[in-house]
Amino acid sequence: MIRLKRKAPRASKRLKKYEEKLFVWFTASILLLVFMALGIFLINRIETKSLKDNVAAMVNGEKITIDELDQWYKLSVNPAYRDAIKKEDFLAESLIPQKLLLQEAQRNKIKADKEEVENAFGEFLIDSGLSQKEFEKKLSEDGLSINDVKEAFKQQILIDNFIDQHLLSKINVSDAEISEISQGTTSLDPLLSQEEIRKVISEQLLLRKKTEALQIYIKQLTSNAQIQLFANDEKITSFLELEDEICRENDKPVIRLYTSSWCEPCKWVKNSFDGVMRDYMKDGKIAAYHWDLDTGDNTLTEEIESGIPKGEMEIFKKYNQEATVPTYVFGCKYVRIGNFYEKNNNLDAEEQEFIAVVEKLLQS
């Protein structure tokens, strides 16, 4: 949700083409900086504890509840990208920095009046191309309301006003900096004047410097903050816990899912299960198999297998004598037959439960 406000310059078509080419160079540097900063700024600063009282994180004594995390995640992350952007990453890389900036805005008595919020919401609604009724319908699908959106705009305006007044307004670009870049730059359009070229360079260089300054400022805030993340070890609701010993490969718990290619519930959960397990496998934390019973393929490998090992079939039959699918066997310790959250079409809840069970196994 952290963004920089930038007014688009009025420019000719020639100027826009030149701006696009120059923008590639600046954007590469900016994105590298942003992802590096977001990837490391919390390292060694966060204390992780067990989840309690519906709290996802504490930031300088203020709670971020699981409900708040869920709400901001739905408001901020397009459903098309939710497989790639996990809630725990969103919390660390977006919501906590947002909370720190909001605290600073409130400490400096920054205001956001009702008119600003209504104007921002109105512009957003126009840009969306939806009527308010259509927009409300889409929000309701995620359990959100117009008031939730307006509160999000209010907080964002507070943050924008704060960083504009206390940080970004102090940043400028000198003629020497512009000249240094323009000397090594050749225009694609000979009709562009030197003044137009310098204008584009100035705008892009200013954007880059503001982005760098904001990332540095967030890192400074974090280094002075008291931050705790609470691990999601909430009660596992849909898996049956057994007395069996945890089965392992190379000292890693083994996660198994048995499905078939014709099973609709299996198709519904497939990508969510595979995505969660691949993340853990990539980090070397677990061994995992997703066996397609009618093809013999393990969908978690790049190769296409044509048969399921005898030992894997024995495990399937041991934990589900009816041989129905989908069947989940997590570490030979937690078992579930069928999907639990499919009736509500809640893949996010399925993923959170998978994560909770895996984390429990990793702690054992």
C-alpha positions as CSV (number, residue, x, y, z in Angstrom):
1,M,0.0,0.0,0.0
2,I,3.0,2.3,0.2
3,R,3.1,4.4,-3.0
4,L,4.6,7.6,-4.3
5,K,2.2,10.2,-5.8
6,R,3.4,11.3,-9.1
7,K,1.7,13.7,-11.6
8,A,2.0,12.6,-15.2
9,P,3.6,15.3,-17.3
10,R,1.9,16.5,-20.4
11,A,4.1,15.5,-23.3
12,S,4.1,15.0,-27.0
13,K,4.1,11.5,-28.5
14,R,7.8,11.9,-29.3
15,L,8.5,12.9,-25.7
16,K,6.5,10.0,-24.4
17,K,8.4,7.5,-26.5
18,Y,11.7,8.9,-25.3
19,E,10.5,8.9,-21.8
20,E,9.6,5.2,-22.0
21,K,13.1,4.3,-23.2
22,L,14.8,6.3,-20.5
23,F,12.4,5.0,-17.9
24,V,13.7,1.4,-18.4
25,W,17.0,2.4,-17.0
26,F,15.6,4.1,-14.0
27,T,13.0,1.5,-13.3
28,A,15.6,-1.3,-13.3
29,S,17.5,0.5,-10.6
30,I,14.4,1.3,-8.6
31,L,13.0,-2.1,-8.6
32,L,16.3,-3.7,-7.6
33,L,16.5,-1.3,-4.6
34,V,12.9,-1.9,-3.6
35,F,13.0,-5.7,-3.6
36,M,16.4,-5.7,-1.9
37,A,15.1,-3.4,0.8
38,L,11.9,-5.2,1.3
39,G,13.7,-8.5,1.4
40,I,16.2,-7.6,4.1
41,F,14.8,-4.7,6.2
42,L,13.2,-7.0,8.8
43,I,16.1,-9.4,9.2
44,N,17.5,-9.4,12.7
45,R,14.8,-7.0,13.8
46,I,11.8,-9.3,14.2
47,E,11.2,-11.6,17.2
48,T,8.9,-14.5,16.3
49,K,6.6,-15.9,18.9
50,S,3.6,-18.2,19.0
51,L,0.3,-16.8,17.9
52,K,-2.0,-15.5,20.6
53,D,-5.2,-13.5,21.0
54,N,-5.8,-13.2,17.3
55,V,-2.6,-11.2,16.9
56,A,-0.5,-11.4,13.7
57,A,2.2,-8.9,14.8
58,M,3.0,-6.2,17.3
59,V,4.6,-3.0,16.1
60,N,5.8,-0.6,18.8
61,G,3.2,-2.0,21.2
62,E,0.3,-1.7,18.6
63,K,-1.4,-4.9,17.5
64,I,-2.0,-6.0,13.9
65,T,-4.7,-8.6,14.3
66,I,-5.3,-11.5,12.0
67,D,-8.6,-9.9,11.0
68,E,-6.7,-6.7,10.0
69,L,-4.1,-8.6,8.1
70,D,-6.9,-10.5,6.2
71,Q,-8.7,-7.3,5.4
72,W,-5.6,-5.4,4.2
73,Y,-4.5,-8.4,2.2
74,K,-7.8,-8.6,0.4
75,L,-7.9,-4.8,-0.2
76,S,-4.3,-4.6,-1.5
77,V,-3.5,-7.8,-3.4
78,N,-5.4,-8.6,-6.6
79,P,-6.9,-12.1,-6.4
80,A,-4.9,-13.0,-9.5
81,Y,-1.6,-12.5,-7.6
82,R,-2.6,-14.2,-4.2
83,D,-0.9,-17.4,-5.2
84,A,2.4,-15.5,-5.6
85,I,2.1,-13.1,-2.7
86,K,1.5,-15.0,0.6
87,K,0.0,-13.3,3.6
88,E,3.1,-13.7,5.8
89,D,5.1,-11.9,3.1
90,F,2.5,-9.2,2.7
91,L,2.6,-8.7,6.5
92,A,6.3,-8.3,6.7
93,E,7.0,-6.4,3.4
94,S,3.9,-4.1,3.2
95,L,1.7,-4.0,6.3
96,I,4.4,-3.5,8.9
97,P,6.1,-0.7,7.0
98,Q,2.7,0.8,6.5
99,K,2.0,0.6,10.2
100,L,5.4,2.3,11.0
101,L,4.7,5.2,8.6
102,L,1.2,5.6,10.0
103,Q,2.5,5.8,13.5
104,E,4.9,8.5,12.4
105,A,2.1,10.4,10.7
106,Q,0.0,10.3,13.8
107,R,2.9,11.3,16.0
108,N,3.4,14.3,13.8
109,K,-0.3,15.1,14.0
110,I,-0.8,14.7,10.2
111,K,-4.5,15.0,9.2
112,A,-6.7,13.6,6.4
113,D,-10.0,15.3,6.2
114,K,-13.2,13.8,5.0
115,E,-13.2,15.7,1.7
116,E,-9.8,14.3,0.8
117,V,-11.0,10.8,1.5
118,E,-14.2,11.2,-0.5
119,N,-12.3,12.7,-3.4
120,A,-9.7,9.9,-3.5
121,F,-12.5,7.3,-3.3
122,G,-14.4,9.0,-6.1
123,E,-11.4,9.2,-8.4
124,F,-10.7,5.5,-7.7
125,L,-14.2,4.5,-8.5
126,I,-14.2,6.4,-11.8
127,D,-10.9,4.8,-12.8
128,S,-12.2,1.4,-12.0
129,G,-15.0,1.8,-14.5
130,L,-17.5,0.3,-12.1
131,S,-20.6,1.7,-10.6
132,Q,-20.7,2.0,-6.8
133,K,-23.3,-0.9,-6.8
134,E,-21.0,-3.1,-8.9
135,F,-18.0,-2.2,-6.7
136,E,-19.9,-3.0,-3.5
137,K,-20.9,-6.4,-5.0
138,K,-17.2,-7.2,-5.7
139,L,-16.2,-6.1,-2.2
140,S,-18.9,-8.2,-0.6
141,E,-17.4,-11.3,-2.3
142,D,-14.3,-10.7,-0.1
143,G,-16.3,-9.8,3.0
144,L,-15.4,-6.1,2.6
145,S,-17.4,-2.9,2.6
146,I,-17.2,0.6,1.2
147,N,-16.3,1.8,4.7
148,D,-13.3,-0.5,4.7
149,V,-12.1,1.0,1.4
150,K,-12.5,4.5,2.7
151,E,-10.6,3.7,5.9
152,A,-7.8,2.4,3.7
153,F,-7.8,5.6,1.7
154,K,-7.7,7.6,4.9
155,Q,-4.7,5.8,6.2
156,Q,-2.9,6.0,2.8
157,I,-3.6,9.8,2.7
158,L,-2.1,10.2,6.2
159,I,1.0,8.4,5.1
160,D,1.2,10.2,1.8
161,N,0.9,13.6,3.5
162,F,3.5,12.7,6.1
163,I,6.1,11.5,3.6
164,D,5.5,14.4,1.3
165,Q,5.8,17.0,4.1
166,H,8.6,15.4,6.1
167,L,10.7,13.5,3.5
168,L,10.0,13.9,-0.2
169,S,9.5,17.7,-0.3
170,K,13.1,18.1,0.7
171,I,14.5,16.1,-2.2
172,N,15.4,17.8,-5.5
173,V,17.5,17.3,-8.6
174,S,20.4,19.6,-9.5
175,D,21.3,20.8,-13.0
176,A,24.6,19.0,-12.6
177,E,22.9,15.7,-12.0
178,I,20.7,16.2,-15.1
179,S,23.6,17.2,-17.2
180,E,25.7,14.2,-16.2
181,I,22.9,11.8,-17.5
182,S,21.9,13.8,-20.5
183,Q,25.5,13.9,-21.8
184,G,25.5,10.2,-22.2
185,T,22.0,9.9,-23.6
186,T,21.0,10.0,-27.2
187,S,17.5,10.8,-28.2
188,L,15.6,8.4,-30.4
189,D,13.8,11.4,-32.0
190,P,15.9,14.2,-33.4
191,L,12.9,16.6,-33.2
192,L,13.0,16.5,-29.4
193,S,14.5,19.6,-27.9
194,Q,17.2,19.5,-25.4
195,E,14.8,21.1,-22.9
196,E,12.3,18.3,-23.4
197,I,15.0,15.7,-22.9
198,R,16.2,17.4,-19.7
199,K,12.6,17.5,-18.4
200,V,12.2,13.8,-18.8
201,I,15.5,13.1,-17.1
202,S,14.7,15.4,-14.2
203,E,11.3,13.7,-13.6
204,Q,12.7,10.2,-13.7
205,L,15.8,11.0,-11.6
206,L,13.5,12.7,-9.0
207,L,11.3,9.6,-8.8
208,R,14.3,7.4,-8.3
209,K,15.8,9.6,-5.6
210,K,12.4,9.7,-3.8
211,T,12.1,6.0,-4.0
212,E,15.6,5.4,-2.6
213,A,14.9,7.9,0.2
214,L,11.7,6.2,1.2
215,Q,13.3,2.8,1.4
216,I,16.2,4.1,3.5
217,Y,13.7,5.8,5.8
218,I,11.7,2.7,6.3
219,K,14.8,0.7,7.2
220,Q,15.7,3.4,9.7
221,L,12.2,3.3,11.3
222,T,12.5,-0.5,11.5
223,S,15.9,-0.5,13.1
224,N,14.5,1.6,15.9
225,A,11.2,-0.3,16.2
226,Q,10.0,-3.1,18.5
227,I,8.5,-5.7,16.1
228,Q,7.2,-9.1,16.9
229,L,5.7,-11.6,14.4
230,F,3.5,-14.3,15.8
231,A,3.8,-17.7,14.2
232,N,0.5,-19.2,13.0
233,D,0.2,-22.2,15.3
234,E,-3.5,-21.9,15.8
235,K,-5.6,-25.0,16.5
236,I,-5.6,-27.4,13.5
237,T,-9.3,-27.9,12.9
238,S,-9.7,-30.2,9.9
239,F,-6.9,-32.8,10.3
240,L,-7.1,-35.9,12.6
241,E,-4.0,-36.1,14.8
242,L,-2.8,-39.7,15.2
243,E,-0.5,-41.4,17.7
244,D,1.9,-42.6,14.9
245,E,5.5,-41.4,14.8
246,I,6.3,-38.7,12.3
247,C,7.6,-40.2,9.1
248,R,10.7,-38.5,7.6
249,E,13.0,-38.6,4.7
250,N,16.5,-37.2,5.3
251,D,15.2,-35.9,8.6
252,K,12.4,-34.0,6.9
253,P,8.7,-34.6,7.5
254,V,7.0,-36.2,4.5
255,I,3.8,-34.6,3.2
256,R,1.6,-36.7,0.9
257,L,-1.6,-35.9,-1.1
258,Y,-3.4,-38.6,-3.1
259,T,-5.7,-37.5,-5.9
260,S,-7.0,-38.5,-9.3
261,S,-7.3,-36.6,-12.6
262,W,-11.1,-37.0,-12.8
263,C,-11.8,-35.9,-9.2
264,E,-13.3,-32.3,-9.2
265,P,-12.5,-31.7,-5.5
266,C,-8.9,-32.7,-6.3
267,K,-8.7,-30.2,-9.2
268,W,-10.1,-27.5,-6.9
269,V,-7.3,-27.9,-4.3
270,K,-4.4,-29.0,-6.5
271,N,-2.7,-25.7,-7.2
272,S,-3.0,-24.4,-3.7
273,F,-1.5,-27.6,-2.2
274,D,1.3,-27.8,-4.7
275,G,2.1,-24.1,-4.3
276,V,2.4,-24.3,-0.5
277,M,4.5,-27.5,-0.7
278,R,6.8,-26.2,-3.3
279,D,7.6,-23.2,-1.1
280,Y,8.6,-25.5,1.7
281,M,10.5,-27.8,-0.6
282,K,12.4,-24.9,-2.1
283,D,13.6,-24.0,1.4
284,G,14.6,-27.6,2.0
285,K,12.3,-28.1,5.0
286,I,10.1,-31.0,3.9
287,A,9.8,-33.9,1.4
288,A,6.4,-33.9,-0.4
289,Y,4.5,-36.0,-2.9
290,H,1.3,-35.4,-4.7
291,W,0.3,-38.7,-6.3
292,D,-2.2,-38.8,-9.1
293,L,-3.5,-42.3,-8.7
294,D,-4.8,-42.9,-12.2
295,T,-1.7,-41.6,-14.0
296,G,0.9,-42.5,-11.4
297,D,2.4,-39.0,-11.7
298,N,3.9,-37.0,-8.8
299,T,2.8,-33.5,-9.7
300,L,5.4,-31.9,-7.5
301,T,8.3,-33.0,-9.8
302,E,9.2,-31.8,-13.3
303,E,9.3,-35.3,-14.6
304,I,6.2,-37.2,-15.5
305,E,6.1,-40.5,-13.5
306,S,4.1,-43.4,-14.8
307,G,3.8,-45.5,-11.6
308,I,3.4,-45.0,-7.8
309,P,6.0,-46.9,-5.7
310,K,4.6,-49.8,-3.7
311,G,5.5,-48.2,-0.4
312,E,3.5,-45.0,-1.2
313,M,0.4,-47.0,-2.1
314,E,0.7,-48.9,1.2
315,I,0.7,-45.6,3.1
316,F,-2.4,-44.5,1.1
317,K,-4.3,-47.8,2.0
318,K,-3.1,-47.7,5.6
319,Y,-4.6,-44.2,6.2
320,N,-7.7,-44.5,4.0
321,Q,-9.0,-48.0,3.7
322,E,-11.9,-46.8,1.6
323,A,-9.3,-45.5,-1.0
324,T,-11.2,-42.3,-1.6
325,V,-9.7,-39.0,-2.9
326,P,-8.4,-36.5,-2.0
327,T,-6.5,-38.0,0.9
328,Y,-4.0,-36.0,2.9
329,V,-1.3,-37.7,4.9
330,F,1.0,-35.1,6.6
331,G,4.0,-36.7,8.3
332,C,2.0,-39.9,9.0
333,K,0.8,-37.8,12.0
334,Y,-2.1,-35.8,10.6
335,V,-4.6,-37.2,8.2
336,R,-7.6,-35.8,6.4
337,I,-9.9,-37.4,3.8
338,G,-11.6,-34.8,1.5
339,N,-11.5,-31.0,1.5
340,F,-12.7,-29.1,4.5
341,Y,-13.2,-25.5,3.1
342,E,-14.4,-26.3,-0.4
343,K,-18.1,-25.7,0.4
344,N,-17.2,-22.1,1.1
345,N,-14.8,-22.0,-1.9
346,N,-12.1,-20.8,0.5
347,L,-8.7,-21.9,-0.9
348,D,-7.0,-19.4,1.4
349,A,-8.3,-21.2,4.5
350,E,-7.1,-24.5,3.0
351,E,-3.6,-23.1,2.5
352,Q,-3.5,-21.6,6.0
353,E,-4.4,-25.0,7.4
354,F,-1.8,-26.8,5.3
355,I,0.8,-24.3,6.6
356,A,-0.4,-24.7,10.2
357,V,0.0,-28.5,10.0
358,V,3.4,-28.3,8.3
359,E,4.7,-25.8,10.9
360,K,3.5,-28.1,13.7
361,L,5.5,-31.0,12.1
362,L,8.6,-28.8,11.8
363,Q,8.4,-27.9,15.5
364,S,8.1,-31.6,16.5
